[in-house]
Amino acid sequence: MTHTVPLRIVVLGSPGSGKSTFSHALAAGTGLPLIHLDDLYWRPGWRRPTAPEWERTLERLTAGPYWIIDGNFADTVRQRVERADTVILLDRHPWLCAAALVRRSLRLRRDALLGRRPRDYVPVGLAADDPPVRSLTALVRKAAGFRGRELHRMRPALAACSAPVLRCRSRRSAARLLRQLSEQARPLPGGTAVTDRALVCTCAQRHRRGGPAPDPSSRHTRPVQERST
């Protein structure tokens, strides 16, 4: 079956795998609105929404006609992948993800010391020194156990969904996939209501000012595709 140009894309992956960076570049390359689940989940003072509130939020955002949704939240992944027409899983080695988290923590600490705005993505409801952002021990532990815990819980939903699951095991394969999806992009359908603007990422502009992003000009043009099981 020929797969059409994707308009609803779910991006999953371990902390440190590059989900948010990849999603920013994908939004820039395709023109699709980007939604970070962490922006919607975390409230100031690192408070969480109630379960009913979170369920209503997910229903609201997945009802949109086109979107990129960045984030795991394994307990609700089925609700998202059932509405998606493409699922991207960034599945880098756990220790590579852990090393990326250490570098990210050092960048956040340096930016804080210099009194400048963080260059890395930080959820809008959190500060760079809030525990969910800065707790390096917790983040590294989560990256090290991602495949055995969170991904294990997501596998039944990934196996059951009708959308293709595209697994990227390296930055190179992610760049190839990004290039292909950007080349496939078409103007969004005219006259169709765009996903609620209140949910859409507002931080992508910093990547046009030189922030890191997967390289869409990679010389590799054939994406790596693997069905999750």
C-alpha positions as CSV (number, residue, x, y, z in Angstrom):
1,M,0.0,0.0,0.0
2,T,1.4,3.4,-0.9
3,H,1.7,5.7,2.1
4,T,0.5,9.2,1.6
5,V,2.3,12.4,2.7
6,P,2.1,12.3,6.6
7,L,0.1,15.0,8.2
8,R,-0.1,13.6,11.8
9,I,3.2,12.5,13.1
10,V,4.1,11.1,16.6
11,V,7.7,11.4,17.7
12,L,8.9,9.1,20.5
13,G,12.2,8.3,22.1
14,S,14.4,8.2,25.2
15,P,15.4,11.4,27.0
16,G,18.6,12.5,25.3
17,S,17.7,10.8,21.9
18,G,17.1,14.2,20.3
19,K,13.2,14.1,20.1
20,S,12.7,17.8,20.6
21,T,15.5,18.9,18.3
22,F,14.4,16.5,15.6
23,S,10.8,17.7,16.0
24,H,11.8,21.3,15.7
25,A,13.6,20.5,12.4
26,L,10.7,18.4,11.2
27,A,8.2,21.2,11.8
28,A,10.5,23.7,10.0
29,G,10.9,21.3,7.0
30,T,7.2,20.3,6.7
31,G,5.3,23.3,7.9
32,L,3.3,21.1,10.3
33,P,2.4,22.6,13.7
34,L,4.5,21.2,16.5
35,I,3.2,20.2,19.9
36,H,5.5,19.4,22.9
37,L,3.6,17.2,25.4
38,D,5.9,18.5,28.1
39,D,4.7,22.0,27.5
40,L,1.2,20.9,28.2
41,Y,1.9,18.5,31.1
42,W,4.2,20.5,33.4
43,R,2.7,23.5,35.2
44,P,4.8,26.1,37.1
45,G,6.2,24.7,40.3
46,W,6.5,21.3,38.4
47,R,2.8,20.6,39.1
48,R,1.0,17.9,37.1
49,P,-2.5,18.0,35.6
50,T,-5.1,15.6,37.0
51,A,-5.7,12.4,34.9
52,P,-9.1,13.7,33.6
53,E,-7.5,17.1,32.6
54,W,-4.7,15.3,30.8
55,E,-7.1,13.0,29.0
56,R,-9.2,16.0,27.8
57,T,-6.0,17.8,26.6
58,L,-4.9,14.8,24.6
59,E,-8.4,14.4,23.0
60,R,-8.2,18.1,22.1
61,L,-4.8,18.0,20.4
62,T,-5.2,14.7,18.6
63,A,-8.5,15.9,17.1
64,G,-6.6,18.3,14.9
65,P,-6.2,17.6,11.2
66,Y,-2.5,17.8,11.1
67,W,0.3,18.0,13.7
68,I,3.6,16.8,15.1
69,I,3.4,15.5,18.7
70,D,6.7,15.2,20.5
71,G,6.8,13.2,23.8
72,N,6.4,9.8,25.3
73,F,3.9,9.5,28.2
74,A,3.6,5.8,27.7
75,D,0.3,5.5,29.4
76,T,-1.4,7.5,26.7
77,V,0.7,6.6,23.6
78,R,-2.1,4.4,22.2
79,Q,-4.5,7.4,22.0
80,R,-1.9,9.3,19.9
81,V,-0.7,6.5,17.6
82,E,-4.2,5.5,16.7
83,R,-4.7,9.0,15.2
84,A,-1.3,9.3,13.6
85,D,-0.4,8.4,10.1
86,T,3.3,8.1,10.9
87,V,5.1,7.2,14.1
88,I,8.9,8.0,14.5
89,L,10.9,6.3,17.2
90,L,14.3,7.7,17.9
91,D,16.0,4.6,19.4
92,R,19.6,5.5,20.0
93,H,21.8,3.5,22.4
94,P,21.0,4.3,26.0
95,W,24.5,5.3,26.9
96,L,24.6,7.7,23.9
97,C,21.4,9.2,25.2
98,A,22.8,9.5,28.7
99,A,26.0,11.2,27.4
100,A,23.7,13.7,25.5
101,L,21.9,14.4,28.7
102,V,25.1,15.2,30.6
103,R,26.1,17.6,27.8
104,R,22.7,19.2,27.9
105,S,22.9,19.6,31.7
106,L,26.3,21.3,31.4
107,R,24.9,23.7,28.7
108,L,21.9,24.6,30.9
109,R,24.2,25.2,33.9
110,R,26.5,27.4,31.8
111,D,23.6,29.4,30.4
112,A,22.2,29.9,34.0
113,L,25.6,31.1,35.2
114,L,25.9,33.5,32.3
115,G,22.3,34.8,32.8
116,R,21.2,34.0,29.3
117,R,18.1,32.2,28.0
118,P,18.7,28.4,27.6
119,R,19.6,27.3,24.1
120,D,18.1,23.9,24.7
121,Y,14.4,23.2,24.8
122,V,12.9,23.7,28.2
123,P,9.1,23.1,28.8
124,V,7.3,26.4,29.0
125,G,5.9,25.7,32.5
126,L,9.3,24.9,33.9
127,A,12.5,26.7,34.7
128,A,15.9,25.4,33.8
129,D,16.7,24.6,37.4
130,D,13.4,22.7,38.2
131,P,14.0,19.1,39.1
132,P,12.3,17.6,36.0
133,V,14.7,19.5,33.8
134,R,17.9,19.6,35.9
135,S,17.9,16.3,37.8
136,L,20.7,14.7,35.9
137,T,20.6,11.5,38.0
138,A,16.9,10.9,37.3
139,L,17.2,11.7,33.6
140,V,20.2,9.4,33.1
141,R,18.4,6.6,35.0
142,K,15.4,7.1,32.7
143,A,17.5,7.0,29.6
144,A,19.4,3.9,30.7
145,G,16.1,2.1,31.4
146,F,14.0,3.5,28.5
147,R,14.0,0.3,26.4
148,G,13.3,-2.0,29.3
149,R,10.6,0.1,30.9
150,E,8.9,2.8,28.9
151,L,9.4,1.4,25.4
152,H,8.4,-2.0,26.7
153,R,5.1,-0.5,27.8
154,M,4.6,1.2,24.5
155,R,5.3,-1.8,22.3
156,P,1.7,-3.2,22.3
157,A,0.3,0.1,21.1
158,L,3.0,0.4,18.4
159,A,2.5,-3.1,17.2
160,A,-1.3,-2.6,17.0
161,C,-1.4,0.8,15.2
162,S,-2.0,0.9,11.5
163,A,0.5,3.7,10.9
164,P,4.1,2.8,9.9
165,V,6.6,3.0,12.7
166,L,9.9,4.4,11.5
167,R,12.8,3.5,13.8
168,C,16.0,5.7,13.8
169,R,18.9,4.1,15.6
170,S,21.4,6.9,14.9
171,R,21.6,10.6,14.2
172,R,22.5,9.7,10.6
173,S,19.3,7.7,10.1
174,A,17.3,10.5,11.7
175,A,18.8,13.0,9.3
176,R,17.9,10.8,6.3
177,L,14.3,10.4,7.5
178,L,14.1,14.2,8.1
179,R,15.3,14.9,4.6
180,Q,12.8,12.5,3.1
181,L,9.8,13.9,5.0
182,S,10.8,17.5,4.3
183,E,11.0,16.7,0.6
184,Q,7.6,15.0,0.7
185,A,6.0,18.0,2.4
186,R,3.1,19.8,0.7
187,P,1.2,23.0,1.5
188,L,-1.3,22.4,4.3
189,P,-4.9,22.0,3.0
190,G,-6.5,25.4,2.6
191,G,-9.6,26.2,4.5
192,T,-8.9,23.5,7.1
193,A,-8.8,24.6,10.8
194,V,-5.3,24.5,12.1
195,T,-4.6,22.8,15.4
196,D,-5.4,25.1,18.3
197,R,-2.7,27.7,18.4
198,A,-2.6,27.7,22.2
199,L,-1.1,24.2,22.0
200,V,1.6,24.9,19.3
201,C,5.3,25.2,20.0
202,T,6.6,28.8,20.2
203,C,10.3,28.1,20.6
204,A,11.2,26.9,17.0
205,Q,12.5,30.4,16.1
206,R,15.6,29.9,18.1
207,H,16.7,27.1,15.7
208,R,16.7,29.6,12.9
209,R,19.2,31.6,15.0
210,G,21.8,28.8,15.0
211,G,20.5,26.3,17.5
212,P,21.3,22.6,16.9
213,A,19.1,20.5,14.6
214,P,19.5,17.3,12.6
215,D,21.1,18.1,9.2
216,P,18.4,18.0,6.5
217,S,21.0,18.4,3.8
218,S,22.6,15.0,4.6
219,R,23.9,13.4,1.4
220,H,22.0,10.2,2.3
221,T,18.5,10.2,0.8
222,R,17.2,6.7,1.5
223,P,15.5,6.5,4.9
224,V,15.9,3.6,7.3
225,Q,12.4,2.1,8.0
226,E,11.7,-0.6,10.5
227,R,8.4,-1.8,11.7
228,S,8.3,-2.0,15.5
229,T,7.3,-5.3,17.1
